[in-house]
Amino acid sequence: MEVIYRPIGVIHTSFNSVEEMPIQPTSDVSGPGVVEVFPEFTDALRDLEGFSHIYLLYHFHKVRQSQLMVTPFLDSKPHGIFATRAPSRPNPLGLSLVKLVRIENHLVYVDGVDVLNETPLLDIKPYVPEFEHTHDIRIGWLEQVKDKIRSQRPDDRFG
Ligand SMILES: C[S@@+](CC[C@H](N)C(=O)[O-])C[C@H]1O[C@@H](n2cnc3c(N)ncnc32)[C@H](O)[C@@H]1O
């Protein structure tokens, strides 16, 4: 079975190359962005402004090949791709929890963005802490490297 999605918009950021860009929204250098939702989807944004944070789901459009094992930016050892947030996935889907600043018509202004400029947007969902199981959390191999999350920069590995 093949699944084909069409973008519902484009994420505009100041990051035009991977050098110096953030590896996650909680990075020191994550920044503002504008999520341009195509005008035909404007009605779908109604009532979103009441939420402080939203999930952006998007296509890592610059990934050229997928990998099953990857050495992530935060480690020097390889891990299964599903145990990482690396972009070079079998389905190159990205997920970022960002701060919602304001909405003007079909433009959603956000902060804490970690994606390349012109990334195709697939979906937006509101963040609702009550919907998430956020207790008894384990973070696997990342426990050893979590102090690096804010300062780590990507290299040029798109995979
Ligand atoms: C480690 S991923 C994390 C993205 C998201 N927070 C997630 O967990 O799915 C972030 C990195 O993906 C890469 N990246 C961001 N946007 C991309 C795009 N549109 N195509 C390919 N790679 C991208 C950059 O190297 C960036 O530092």
The ligand as an ORCA input file, in Angstrom:
! r2SCAN-3c Opt
* xyz 0 1
  C      17.092     15.890     14.799
  S      15.795     16.537     13.755
  C      14.495     16.795     14.916
  C      13.276     17.328     14.243
  C      12.006     17.168     15.037
  N      12.029     17.911     16.272
  C      11.734     15.696     15.289
  O      12.047     15.224     16.386
  O      11.199     15.038     14.392
  C      16.314     18.195     13.468
  C      17.363     18.223     12.391
  O      16.780     17.770     11.192
  C      17.389     18.399     10.087
  N      16.314     18.992      9.314
  C      15.450     19.963      9.687
  N      14.588     20.234      8.706
  C      14.885     19.395      7.688
  C      14.336     19.174      6.383
  N      13.299     19.871      5.937
  N      14.905     18.218      5.607
  C      15.947     17.497      6.054
  N      16.519     17.662      7.280
  C      15.993     18.603      8.081
  C      18.374     19.435     10.635
  O      19.659     18.861     10.614
  C      17.888     19.608     12.076
  O      18.953     19.964     12.928
*
